[in-house]
């Protein structure tokens, strides 16, 4: 498997938390669920999914809080312990909660680097949001192999194997 290295940095609004990612994200979601709307205070969230070991905390301290999700499993949000900016989240993902980080694209130094590969939970999309015609969009969630690129699926299978869990 060929892995393209792309290093990106980001952080919180006060500048104390800094992190770095390596590789391209597995996939980038534009999530329009009510949970993301409430947690972000806006119409939707853009999350770049990375293997947790490809995200390094460079400085500062994060605090993790668990918030409810419709599934009942909960979502862990990592926030700067000072300014409380949410920098990433961990969702259940079939038991892979601590293995994949959903980096909040808005916290990247260059948030224009990544656009959504897919828009999810568009059934609760805010009516003023217009989705691009050339990007897949689904009312709720999707089948992994229907959306993820082959290289990302290979990386996901490595994570699954390490965890002893198969979600795809």
C-alpha positions in Angstrom: 0.0 0.0 0.0 1.4 3.4 -1.0 0.8 6.1 1.7 1.1 9.7 0.7 2.5 11.8 3.4 0.8 15.1 4.0 1.5 16.9 7.3 -1.0 19.5 8.5 -1.0 21.5 11.8 -3.8 23.0 13.7 -4.9 24.1 17.1 -7.4 25.9 19.3 -8.3 29.5 19.2 -6.1 30.6 22.2 -3.1 28.8 20.6 -2.2 26.7 23.6 -3.2 23.4 22.0 -1.3 22.5 18.8 -1.5 19.3 16.9 -0.1 17.7 13.8 -1.5 15.1 11.4 0.3 12.9 9.0 -1.0 11.3 5.8 -4.1 12.3 4.0 -7.3 11.8 5.9 -9.2 8.6 5.5 -12.2 10.6 4.4 -13.7 14.0 5.0 -17.3 14.2 6.2 -19.7 17.2 6.0 -22.0 16.2 8.8 -25.5 17.7 9.0 -26.8 15.8 12.0 -28.5 17.6 14.8 -25.7 16.6 17.2 -23.1 18.3 15.1 -25.3 21.3 14.7 -25.7 21.6 18.5 -22.1 20.8 19.4 -20.7 23.3 16.8 -23.4 25.9 17.1 -23.7 26.1 13.4 -25.3 24.4 10.4 -22.9 21.5 10.0 -19.4 20.2 10.9 -16.5 19.3 8.6 -14.5 16.4 10.0 -11.3 14.9 8.6 -11.0 11.3 9.8 -7.5 10.1 10.8 -6.0 7.1 12.5 -5.4 8.2 16.1 -1.7 7.4 15.9 -1.4 9.8 12.9 -2.5 12.8 15.1 0.1 14.1 17.5 -0.6 16.6 20.3 2.4 19.0 20.0 1.5 21.4 22.9 -1.1 22.2 25.4 -3.5 20.0 27.3 -6.9 18.6 26.1 -9.8 17.5 28.2 -12.1 14.9 26.9 -15.9 15.1 27.6 -18.5 12.6 26.6 -21.7 14.0 25.1 -24.8 12.0 24.1 -25.4 10.8 20.6 -28.6 9.4 19.0 -27.1 5.9 19.0 -26.7 6.1 22.8 -23.0 5.3 22.7 -21.8 8.9 23.1 -19.1 10.9 21.4 -15.9 12.0 23.1 -14.9 15.6 22.3 -11.3 16.7 22.9 -11.2 20.3 23.9 -8.5 22.8 24.8 -8.4 22.8 28.6 -8.1 26.6 28.6 -10.3 28.0 25.8 -12.5 24.9 25.3 -12.2 24.8 21.5 -13.2 21.4 20.2 -10.2 20.1 18.2 -11.3 16.5 17.5 -13.9 13.9 18.4 -14.0 10.2 18.7 -17.2 8.3 17.8 -18.0 4.7 18.4 -17.6 3.5 14.8 -18.5 0.0 15.6 -16.0 -0.2 18.5 -13.2 1.8 17.1 -13.8 4.8 19.3 -10.3 5.6 20.4 -8.7 4.5 17.1 -10.0 7.1 14.7 -10.0 10.9 15.3 -12.5 13.2 13.6 -10.4 16.4 13.3 -12.5 19.5 13.2 -11.3 20.9 9.8 -11.9 24.5 11.1 -9.1 24.1 13.6 -6.5 23.4 10.9 -4.1 26.3 10.2 -5.3 26.1 6.6 -9.0 24.9 6.9 -9.4 25.3 3.1 -7.1 22.2 2.7 -10.0 19.7 2.9 -13.5 19.8 1.6 -16.1 17.1 2.3 -15.8 13.9 0.3 -19.4 13.1 1.3 -22.2 14.9 3.1 -23.9 12.8 5.7 -27.2 13.1 7.6 -28.5 15.5 5.0 -32.1 14.6 6.1 -31.5 17.2 8.9 -29.5 19.6 6.8 -30.3 23.3 7.4 -32.5 24.5 4.6 -30.2 27.4 3.5 -27.2 25.0 3.0 -26.8 24.2 -0.7 -24.8 21.0 -1.3 -22.4 20.7 -4.3 -23.8 18.4 -7.1 -20.5 16.6 -7.6 -20.1 15.4 -3.9 -22.1 12.4 -2.7 -24.8 13.2 -0.1 -26.9 10.7 1.9 -29.9 11.2 4.2 -28.2 9.3 7.0 -25.0 7.3 6.7 -23.5 5.2 3.9 -21.9 1.8 3.2 -18.1 2.1 3.7 -17.1 0.4 0.5 -19.6 2.6 -1.4 -17.8 5.8 -0.5 -14.3 5.3 0.9 -11.4 5.2 -1.6 -9.7 1.8 -1.8 -6.5 3.1 -0.1 -8.5 4.4 2.9 -10.4 1.1 3.2 -7.0 -0.7 3.3 -6.0 1.6 6.2 -9.3 1.0 7.9 -8.8 -2.8 7.7 -5.4 -2.4 9.5 -7.2 -0.6 12.3 -9.9 -3.2 12.4 -7.4 -6.0 12.5 -5.5 -4.4 15.4 -8.7 -4.0 17.3 -10.0 -7.4 16.5 -13.2 -5.8 15.2 -14.6 -5.8 11.6 -17.0 -3.0 10.8 -16.7 -3.0 7.0 
